[in-house]
Amino acid sequence: MPRRGERSGRGLAEEEREELLALSTRRKIPVQLVARHAERREFDGLVTSAAVGRGGAVVVAGEAGIGKSALVDAVVEALDGFQVLRAAGTEFEHDLLYATLHQLCAPVLDHRRGLPVVQRRALEAVFGLGAQTSPDPLTVGLAVLGLLHEVAKDTPVCCVVDDAQWIDDASRRVLVFVARRVSAERIAMVFATRDAGASSGFAELPRMPLTGLDDEDARALLGAATHIGPDAEVVDRILAEAHGNPLALLEFAHHAEPFGVPGPRRFRASVVDTLEEQFVHRFERLPDATRSLVVLAAAEPVGDLDLLRSAARRLGLDAAGFTHAENAGLLVLGPLLRFRHPLVRSAVYASATPEKRRGMHGALAAVTDPETDLDRQAWHRAHAVIDADEDVAAELERSADRARLRGGFAAAAAFMERAGQLTPAPDRQATRLLVAASLRLRAGAPDAARALVTRAERRRMDDEGRAKARLLRARIEYQRSHAPRATARLVDAVTESAPPEQARDTYLEAFASFMYNDIHPGLLRDLGARIRERAPQRETAGPADLLLDALLDQAMLPVERAVPAMRDAVTAYRAADSSPGPWRMNLLCQVAIDLRDDEAAEEIADRQVDEARRQGSLASLPQALRYQAVARVSVGRFDEAAASLGEARAVDEAAGTVPLLGPELVLTGFRGDEERFAELRELVGREGRPFEAAGEHYARAVLHNGLGNYEAALDAALTAQRRNQAGSYSIWAVHSELVEAAARAGRGEDAAEAMDHLEALARANPVPWAVAERLRAQALLERGDDCEALYRQAIDQFARTRVRVLHARARLTYGEWLRRENRRAEARDELRAAHDTLSCIGARGFAERAARELRATGGQPRRPGEDPLGLLTAQERLIAGKVAAGATSKEVGVMLFLSPRTIDTHLRNVYRKLGISSRRQLRELSL
């Protein structure tokens, strides 16, 4: 593959050029390729390697006319035994949802029957074949990957997307997603585009840039394709104006004016402008009726000849005139009508008068079947009217609703924006523009949303409309920055105008964002006070109301007064039949952990992951998996926690989102991996990540307690405590870490407030975990006449819970106390038990601490057996764990956004490294 910016195929030897010219004549290779032999060889190798399961993707990039389509056509036509799927973007379908994907996948849609149910339903929703609405974009991407995988079982697949700079946003996201995941498939993805930069979405894919030919190759092309005489001046002028662009060379040579080439008036800022004027000049020479037919074709993006003939009859035109346009080199007739080059379409359409264009769109709207193409009909009608038209606007609004239900917020916004422009009544126009702004915001375009709000505010609006505009503007600013001022404005705007349900959800959203990204201590408590003052009071509180109360009480009240609301929220959600929504369950899971309710924490964490998977809600799945990981860490299932985090990272990578780091910091802290912890900590608050101060302080305290760096652990815990005193959120478990660090550092007086918290929590919520933490803290600080009884009671209480890692840590601290009491034999029993459990769990820092103490008693820790799974990469270990748990390759592929073939490739590597040959052996090894 040529490197970015590298030119290949230049400076061919004379004998090689002559050979290629002969080859062009013999095999009908497009003459534009005679000087692009190297590019074709590279491109051909990439595409055909898919036949043996080494798929790939390439973006062929260059200006209009540079030879992208000729290169792609030459390679694809030479393929043998491939299923070739083709699509092309068009300017006029840029806002039609999944338009390009429809073109590409329609011929093979029957293969969807082999897909998992969630994927099949998502694909059917996109194609209008099922009842599901709002399919998750990532699920759609995985469904398309699965669809192509099913096709590739029978024959290798080559997907070609021409004019990719014009494909609709929804199709682009899906196709780029697929292109990044075909390396182990019999699938090749080819995109031809004028723009391969970051704005196009193709920046991360391998790129083959095509640039202009040098003079020597350009002369060879002219000689092979034309019969220009030996007039050197004519050739030089063509070379000067074409700038090595093959299409320009051929156009200027074939259609030179009597004096040789287009005259001085043809020179423009670029060769593309010159070409467009050349095409317009040729178009203008056609008879009037033929010109009308060509404009009609330019207004119809699909090239449906039957539709064009029907529209022509409606306009009183003879469709036979299309042949005249073909003879003039503007069109190519076949099963579908195609323009010789996209520049022809755009030049012709732009040269027509607005009145002419409206007439063509009106005729096309009249003959488009509303049963099968209602949205395209609405779009044509929208381009056919000049004055405001409520009927057309209402039709566009219905198209926007359909696009929204299929998850196409960008397309829905485009329909609604046009509907607003065509709405006669000013107040109704403002309403539709505000809806369009809201859709733009949901599509991730806050700047475009803000511009639409500004346009709406210039129209006449009633008080309700102005309040909605203020609320939407506040939401836009909040989404852009989550800054304190933006959050405060959002709360004020919600209070003024939002209905109670929306207000409550917004308060929850705003408060939750501050819990994990509060870089200004005190603002969380201030925000809580504002919300409490404004939140509507209800006679009957639902689970969401109870959750909001719980969060506010936890931030603003003493522990014993906050616990009842927190407990009520957890109880209400566990009893609820319907799902409260994944992001609410994230908050609830943290509340359960803070309450030290291990059973509820695991249940809620697992339930939210199951719900996100069942619904195909991949947008919420990563954070659900992260809370599942936190719950798994608490109960000492570190490998399962790592698997959840690995899956969350896979979803984030698929979505192109920046992952949160708090849960991974917690797992790394418990594992005692100081080097990895430092790497993660450097990333916190960078590249768009929140600061996650609460999680970082807690994880740092855990890490250093495990390593025996008690002063560092105490510093982290005290920092969290000071932030909590100032009104910021802190994870309640940090109080237990503070007590342990203070006791071991000989600074017990610094643990007074943390001890008060643990005692208050155990009194208000006397569950075994909370009681055990209070007892262990009292023993560590020697608060009581019988420390041994406190330790034993703490261990007994921990044994009643699922939190194995804390149970083992309690035995570790008890063993340390016994050693200091010179009760070495008893200490060895406790320390060895703690070491064995902590080693098995993977809490290496605490396990080594137990080993040091055990050696100090004269004992020796058991040598752990070599872990064969340590031979695997992180990705292989993750896949091996999923397969060992009973998942099929297809199921693992769904979880990790990889194809089943890729999963099988990884499994073969796993088997080779482990010296096994079956899934059964892998399960035995993992156990």
LOKE-614060 format. One record per residue (C-alpha): x, y, z; residue in three letters. Coordinates in steps of 0.001 Angstrom, whole numbers, plus 500000, padded with zeros to 6 digits. Each point is the difference from the previous one (the first is absolute). Last residue first. Layout:
<atoms>
XYZala
...
</atoms>
This chain:
<atoms>
488626476366535630leu
501592501733497035ser
501902496841499045leu
496869497876500174glu
498060502489497907arg
502812500151497439leu
500113496190499826gln
496279499976499235arg
500471502698497380arg
502354497720498121ser
503544499583498704ser
502463500707502786ile
503674500954500098gly
499349503282501775leu
501684502215497412lys
498533498100497030arg
496508499868501495tyr
500047503753500686val
501235500795496474asn
497194497876498561arg
497582501844502272leu
501136503370498644his
499265498869496456thr
496624498621501109asp
499095503387501491ile
500950501738496753thr
497776497588498059arg
497141500644502412pro
500231503723499133ser
501053502514502608leu
497946502460501996phe
501153498541503355leu
496666498735501327met
498558499101496577val
503203498176499070gly
499853498071503269val
496477498858499100glu
501058498963496476lys
502993498105501330ser
497738498172502450thr
499884500859503715ala
500420497215502575gly
501985501658502800ala
503178498630498453ala
499112501920496820val
499682503296501894lys
503205499386501933gly
501913499044496862ala
498803503192498292ile
501262502173502865leu
503255498058500203arg
500550500399496270glu
499393503754500185gln
502350500410502976ala
502670497934498268thr
500423496417501091leu
502941498311501709leu
498644500995503417gly
497189497525499393leu
502442497277500966pro
500111501314503576asp
503065498554501652glu
499130498429503298gly
500038502246503055pro
502741499349502467arg
498538499720503506arg
501013502731502372pro
502788499187502452gln
499784500235503770gly
502493501381502501gly
497610502661501297thr
501790502687497956ala
499550497778496930arg
496250500196500502leu
500089503781500316glu
501869500289496715arg
497617497530498324ala
496941501924501238ala
501406503188498456arg
500693498025496837glu
496362498883499911ala
498807503566500636phe
501926501254496974gly
499141496978497863arg
496229500151500445ala
499538497323497310gly
497131498096501624ile
502086496854500464cys
502863502012501473ser
497630501803502376leu
498432496730501094thr
503295498205500572asp
501601502989501708his
497067500496502393ala
499999496314500955ala
503775500117500500arg
499705503175502073leu
497281498597502229glu
501762496691500663asp
503413501639500386arg
498619502486502545ala
498749497145502168glu
503470498474500022ala
501694503354500523arg
498074501283503002arg
502614502671500667asn
497298502695500500glu
501458501797496979arg
499514496767498070arg
496383499767501158leu
499317503555498795trp
501438499215496562glu
497872496851499856gly
496892502057500823tyr
500934502482497265thr
500356497162497484leu
496807498239501167arg
498120503252499401ala
501663500290496588arg
498752496520499101ala
496420500949500899his
500456503235498064leu
501015498055496881val
497241497453500480arg
497151502554499990val
497104497548499602arg
498731500548503547thr
499493497827503086arg
503750499374500239ala
500472503767500363phe
497962499842503225gln
502121497156501398asp
503210501831499089ile
498753503164501729ala
499006498007503089gln
503449498424500124arg
501733503366499650tyr
497811501605502688leu
500535497067502347ala
503769500299499541glu
499864503718500717cys
498467499378503435asp
499900503157502097asp
498713502168497215gly
501102502581497492arg
503296498510498926glu
500095502130496820leu
500301496854497877leu
497441498215502197ala
497468502807499676gln
500537500066496229ala
499473496211499825arg
496736500294501937leu
498697502878497841arg
500876498190496782glu
498275496826501213ala
496830501899500944val
499805501592496551ala
500512496651498245trp
497622498116502314pro
497057502418499571val
499317502386502900pro
498809503007497929asn
499537502995502310ala
502281498720502744arg
502612498584497606ala
499992503233497992leu
500431502167503103ala
502904497853501224glu
501742500138496631leu
499549503776499733his
501286500620503546asp
503059497899499214met
500683502095496887ala
499742503167502112glu
502448498726502606ala
502518498490497581ala
502606502759500195asp
500429499292503749glu
501187496507499145gly
503214501335498493arg
502325497041500581gly
500372499345496279ala
498321496577500380arg
497011501462501818ala
499668502945497594ala
500167497740496924ala
497407497552501380glu
497636502805501067val
500315501800496668leu
499295496808498031glu
496772499506501993ser
498993503596499334his
500699499578496253val
497085497552499811ala
497610502966500083trp
500970501070496492ile
500331503768500147ser
497727502729498656tyr
501011503631500417ser
498648502360502656gly
503114501460501630ala
500055497240502629gln
499874497456497186asn
502993501633498341arg
501865499863503307arg
499157496313500372gln
501202499147496496ala
503296501755500678thr
500195498162503328leu
499647496672498164ala
502742500817497498ala
502409501250502701asp
499264496970502176leu
500872497622497163ala
503246501886499361ala
500899499835503711glu
499087496316500090tyr
502210498832497171asn
499463496325500908gly
499432498960496401leu
496395499020500703gly
499319503187501937asn
501617501881497111his
497670498576497388leu
496850500343502117val
500695503684500726ala
500697500644496309arg
496723498293499016ala
498009502179502421tyr
501647503215498829his
499503499110496304glu
496363498948500421gly
499003503251501693ala
502047502161497622ala
498371498655496845glu
501680502781497955phe
497711499547497033pro
501543498839496717arg
500117502335496989gly
503517499110498944glu
501319500494503541arg
498321500086503423gly
501515496672501043val
502632498853497490leu
503014500350502290glu
498163497957502634arg
499746497098497582leu
503742499811499446glu
500721500376503723ala
497594497168500800phe
501677497794497412arg
503351500472501725glu
498620499513503523glu
498199496743499271asp
498729499163503487gly
497059497937498751arg
497621501967502220phe
501294503254498532gly
499745498675496445thr
496364499038500586leu
499219503453501428val
501852501784497201leu
498055497931497471glu
496753501090501666pro
501006503698499803gly
501320500002496415leu
497182501151497751leu
500482499144496333pro
500258502575497187val
497413499242497324thr
500656498673496495gly
496919497799500151ala
501886496805499235ala
502820501012502329glu
497490500742502739asp
498338496609499487val
503358498220500134ala
500978501983503103arg
496810498847501730ala
500792496396499040glu
503431500291501547gly
498519501577503132leu
497553497114500373ser
502801497478499458ala
502180501767502581ala
497171499810502530ala
499581496299499234glu
503717499518500618asp
499770501988503235phe
497221498007501631arg
500721501189503552gly
496467500924501037val
500737503722499927ser
501878499676496728val
496954498385498387arg
497788502936501072ala
502474502446498477val
500101497926496796ala
496197499990499776gln
500194503761500361tyr
502356500056497044arg
497765497694497970leu
497053502343500486ala
502245502891498958gln
500881498214496772pro
496421498767499278leu
498280503393499923ser
500644500852496338ala
499836496328499094leu
496313499763500780ser
499358496724498150gly
496860499638502105gln
501043496646501401arg
503606501119500387arg
499103503161501906ala
497564498065502180glu
502527497279500804asp
502596502622500918val
497491501892502165gln
498926496817501750arg
503541498898500737asp
500842503289501712ala
496700500097501888ile
500397496455501312glu
503653500478500872glu
499362503209501961ala
496870498621501643ala
501840496978501391glu
503007502019501128asp
498008502599501934asp
502794502173501397arg
497684503072499847leu
502648501664497824asp
499881496964497724ile
496211500236499747ala
500183503732499200val
502606499270497328gln
497686497427498420cys
497150502511500075leu
502004502521498034leu
500804497408497355asn
496374498876500084met
498964503497499019arg
502297499794496966trp
498527496645499003pro
496338501015499963gly
497479499285502738pro
499291496531498595ser
496499498785500651ser
498818497743502814asp
501173502215502876ala
500839498181503247ala
503756500490499707arg
499404503634499075tyr
497841500709503026ala
502345498265502454thr
503059501904498724val
498169503331500190ala
498625499297503491asp
503479499088501270arg
501459503278498742met
497130501965501510ala
500504498304503382pro
503840500344499885val
500197503789499636ala
498963500901503552arg
502501497611501639glu
502752501147497653val
499669503728500570pro
498151501924497271leu
500906501851496788met
501626497629497534ala
498334496785501155gln
496664501784500407asp
500148501349496450leu
500911496601498558leu
497254498247501940ala
497370502579499109asp
500857499624496297leu
499759496222500336leu
496651500240501786leu
498618502177497213asp
501239497483497432ala
498393497122501920pro
496597501748500132gly
498835502353502715ala
496308500328500782thr
498874503348501393glu
502565501773497883arg
502127503099500583gln
501568501589496942pro
503757500588500104ala
500882503696500204arg
501379500450503522glu
501529496520500043arg
501602500700496633ile
501602503245501143arg
501213498386503242ala
501474497074498098gly
501809502386497679leu
501562501729502993asp
501036496625501430arg
501571499018496700leu
501695503393499662leu
501854499664503291gly
503256498676498645pro
500743501197496450his
501256497106497842ile
496702498138500226asp
500056497518497119asn
498635496816501547tyr
497235501330502243met
499552503040497768phe
498726497932497068ser
497629498183502336ala
498438503254501178phe
499362501206496465ala
498489496706498867glu
497849499610503099leu
498758503586499723tyr
499258499401496330thr
498001496871500779asp
497987501853502644arg
499286502937497698ala
498894497726497171gln
497491498253502234glu
498793503279501526pro
499416501803496691pro
502827502344498987ala
499516503764499905ser
501388502050502848glu
501632497306502125thr
501675498484496961val
501429503380499060ala
501396500569503498asp
501566496529500136val
501491500474496540leu
501390503378500952arg
501701498478503054ala
501495497237497857thr
501340502483497462ala
501581502063502773arg
501578496945501581pro
501435498762496666ala
498491496918498384his
501725501408496865ser
498176499483496712arg
497147497924501401gln
499208502688502577tyr
500127502764497376glu
497556498095497811ile
497715499171502916arg
499870503674500983ala
499095500951496413arg
497264497374500059leu
498589501310503264leu
500071503604498781arg
498266498989496752ala
497374498036501915lys
499319503043502208ala
499654502176496913arg
497496497554498528gly
497935499897503191glu
499919503796500173asp
498724500270496444asp
502282500136496975met
500357502258496968arg
503095499123498058arg
503520501272500694arg
500316497500502869glu
499626497158497513ala
503045501128498031arg
502076500194503184thr
498823496524501024val
501050498723496571leu
503500501448500418ala
500290498344503437arg
499104496618498541ala
502633500349497272ala
502596500710502706asp
498745497118502167pro
500401497349497251ala
499973496654501807gly
496922498519498303ala
498021500620503180arg
500859503701499725leu
498952500071496345arg
496705498404501036leu
499396502697502612ser
500783502682497425ala
497544498453497534ala
497336500038502716val
500806503654500615leu
499688500697496275leu
496623498277499992arg
498702502138502850thr
501297503196498393ala
498177499186496775gln
496782499323501906arg
500301503446501589asp
500742501626496627pro
497091498287498133ala
500951499164496401pro
502305497006500609thr
502421499391497104leu
503198500891501880gln
498885498012503046gly
499393496916497872ala
503502500393498568arg
501372499942503538glu
497797497031500860met
501269497914497097phe
503631500859500764ala
499502499281503717ala
498484496610499250ala
503005499153497821ala
502401500945502788ala
497885498149502585phe
499943496768498047gly
499073497473502691gly
497247498284498036arg
497327501737502068leu
501674503320499216arg
499927499334496269ala
496275499227500126arg
499293503132502026asp
502017502120497569ala
498007498544497103ser
496809501014501812arg
501369503514500391glu
500832500062496300leu
496376499177499192glu
498832502762502343ala
502292502494498245ala
498709498910496600val
496393500516501090asp
500863503251501778glu
501475501597496905asp
502197503080500211ala
500825501203496521asp
502491498651497488ile
498983496367499810val
501683497178498094ala
502945499396502323his
497721498995502891ala
497968497849497641arg
503153498111499005his
500823499408503686trp
496475498808500716ala
500215497531497127gln
503339498787501305arg
498402499435503411asp
497006498113498589leu
502010497580497920asp
498204496638500046thr
496323500818500453glu
500431503629498943pro
501035498873496495asp
501897502848498348thr
498173501290496893val
498743503321501409ala
503143500675501995ala
502099499575496848leu
497827502484498110ala
500266502529502827gly
503755499501500244his
500342500756496299met
497838503105500208gly
501929501300503005arg
503266499574498099arg
498696501961497004lys
498795502849502207glu
503354500130501788pro
501725500376496613thr
502252497165498874ala
503778500486500104ser
500328498527503496ala
498262496780498977tyr
502152499599496899val
503260500649501848ala
499074497677502889ser
499002497151497688arg
502984500400497672val
502395500207502931leu
498688496622501174pro
501539498483496837his
498506498367496926arg
496643500363501645phe
498258496744500682arg
496598498707499006leu
499284496624501515leu
499569496681498209pro
502103501669497299gly
500427503480498566leu
503158502071500481val
499522503770500005leu
501943503134499052leu
502077498809497032gly
497945501713497314ala
498848496605498764asn
498574499356503455glu
498138503307499917ala
498522499075496611his
498966496606501423thr
498180501718502868phe
497903501710497324gly
498078496763499556ala
498221500992503192ala
497750502322497988asp
498886502886502204leu
496449501091500830gly
500884500720503649leu
497883497089501269arg
501538497825497292arg
503468500935501269ala
499001499129503579ala
498881496551498887ser
503196499504497973arg
502097501074502992leu
498219497547502309leu
500541497168497548asp
503632501031499560leu
500793499947503738asp
503297501915500181gly
499914500174503806val
500733503704500491pro
497140501552497998glu
500637503762499624ala
502868499441497549ala
497768497755497888ala
497402502757499721leu
502743502476499085val
501092497610497229val
496425499669498744leu
499596503770499895ser
503226500306498007arg
498648497449497525thr
496846502044499483ala
501990503206499448asp
502353498472497436pro
503561499340501214leu
502790502568499604arg
499482501260503568glu
500986496615501417phe
503385500110498223arg
500732503444501467his
498776498802503405val
502400497052499805phe
502938502259499142gln
499000502411502776glu
500083497133502453glu
503411498941498711leu
501433503475500478thr
498655500168503546asp
501562496603500707val
503328501186498535val
500141502601502698ser
499776503764500518ala
498650500508496476arg
501304500105496439phe
497263499474497424arg
499849503690499009arg
503501499540498582pro
498798497765497171gly
499077496356500135pro
502529497969498065val
501402499837496444gly
499026503040498003phe
496995498185498542pro
498633499094503446glu
501240496905501757ala
497330497491500927his
501910496729499946his
503278501463501287ala
498470502197502697phe
497800497166501251glu
502767497377499947leu
502542502159501821leu
497371501248502424ala
498999496451500877leu
503647499029500506pro
500859502982502274asn
503694500730499383gly
499600503756500459his
497270500040497299ala
500575503636498951glu
503750499803499456ala
499871496570498394leu
497297501110497581ile
501964503135499159arg
503163497965499381asp
498166497577497742val
498517502794497896val
503348501784499739glu
501776496776498993ala
497761499499496959asp
500934496402499130pro
496412498988499465gly
497536499057502657ile
498512496618499238his
498891499166503493thr
500171497349502696ala
503468498485499728ala
501853503186499058gly
498240502043502649leu
500818497388502646leu
503656499899498931ala
500165503803500158arg
498587499877503544ala
502570497365500970asp
502858502246498906glu
498437503153501396asp
499502498560503499asp
496655498517500838leu
497842501644502656gly
499562498494503438thr
498327496878501319leu
500244499357503741pro
499591496445501253met
498896500207503620arg
499758497412502746pro
497076500872502307leu
500263502337502998glu
499184503189498058ala
496833498577498437phe
497430502000501988gly
499787502712497340ser
500872502832502390ser
503237498283500995ala
501316500097496446gly
499401497598497124ala
498234502528497772asp
499417499390496300arg
498827496489500718thr
500204496453498715ala
499362497474502756phe
500923496338499658val
499170497330502579met
501305496463499508ala
498398497031501751ile
501177496438500448arg
500405500777503673glu
502906500140502443ala
500834503669499354ser
496329500917499620val
499488502078503135arg
501014503597499208arg
497970499986496782ala
496851499016501913val
500100503060502275phe
500858502198497010val
496935498603498219leu
497687500575502965val
501101503576500623arg
499817500890496311arg
496520498517499608ser
498631502146502857ala
501709503157498702asp
498666499748496467asp
502467499307497218ile
501307503027498143trp
503757499807500594gln
499738496290499171ala
499762500811496317asp
500307496275499279asp
499381497258502551val
501287496580498967val
499450496900502121cys
501929496905498903cys
498790496721501430val
501591496561499981pro
497591497150499258thr
497846497593501977asp
500890500882503599lys
500579503560498790ala
496242500628499844val
499602499139503687glu
502962502225500882his
498455502818497969leu
496831499736502099leu
501995499782503231gly
501888503190499178leu
496677501629499119val
498542498838503321ala
503037501264501925leu
499545503427498453gly
496268499969500745val
500745499008503591thr
502411502904500231leu
497355502376498672pro
497443498845502647asp
496674499302498345pro
497433502746500667ser
496862498053499118thr
499252496307499623gln
496952499090497896ala
501822498380497134gly
500718500310496294leu
500756503729499784gly
503580499412498850phe
501535501458503169val
497445498189502174ala
500775496736498222glu
503685500466500767leu
499282500649503685ala
497699496982500170arg
502652497751498452arg
502638501293502396gln
497900499351503107val
498934496575498705val
503491498755499257pro
500709499863496242leu
499497497057497638gly
496656501284498727arg
501744503207498902arg
501246498143496906his
496845501091498160asp
501378503549499967leu
502589499130497373val
498921502232497081pro
498746502771502360ala
503332500413501789cys
501864502598497953leu
497160502147498687gln
498225500002503355his
503233500920501771leu
500316503015497730thr
496544501310500942ala
500418499264503719tyr
497893503047500896leu
499497502518497197leu
501937503201500758asp
502889499444497571his
497566498752497386glu
500208503014497685phe
503784500199499967glu
500337496396498964thr
501882497137501616gly
500653496874498018ala
499361496339500649ala
501428496717498838arg
500032496413501225leu
502287497553498183val
499646496319500898gln
503357498666498923phe
500790496922497901gly
502360501739497597asp
500985503626500399leu
501072501735496781ala
497001502319499950glu
500820501074503548val
503575500981499167val
499163502048496913ala
496957501598501596asp
501960501160503057val
502739501583497901leu
497533501680497654ala
497956501235502959ser
503012501632501632lys
501444501468496796gly
500917503593500933ile
496732501331498605gly
498843501570503261ala
502836500423502473glu
501639497091501772gly
499459497193502433ala
499756496237499691val
499126498952503525val
500986496434500747val
498557497204502093ala
501159496538500847gly
499304496323499870gly
502540497292500552arg
497688497025499760gly
501346498328496881val
497760501813497500ala
500571503245501892ala
503532500023498596ser
498352500866496667thr
499141503516501101val
503356500982501466leu
502008498462497165gly
497919501738497345asp
500529503346501711phe
503755499627500145glu
500209498824496364arg
497606502722498877arg
502018502681501714glu
503193498696498382ala
498457499917496505his
498673503523500219arg
501402501511496798ala
497839497912497652val
497103500273502433leu
498133502862498299gln
499784497743496915val
497411497904501741pro
501082496344499606ile
498400498572496875lys
502090496859500176arg
501878500325496682arg
499916503769499640thr
501036500688503566ser
502610497255499854leu
501528501674496936ala
500167503268501879leu
501481498169502980leu
502721498485497841glu
500790503402498511glu
500295501452503498arg
502281497156501063glu
502262500568496952glu
500212503726500754glu
500871499458503666ala
497358501195502406leu
500721503281501801gly
497174499922502485arg
498007496956501113gly
500090500855503676ser
499609503287501774arg
500318500073503769glu
497819502499501904gly
499026497470502620arg
502026496832499489arg
499243497795497026pro
498512496637500922met
</atoms>
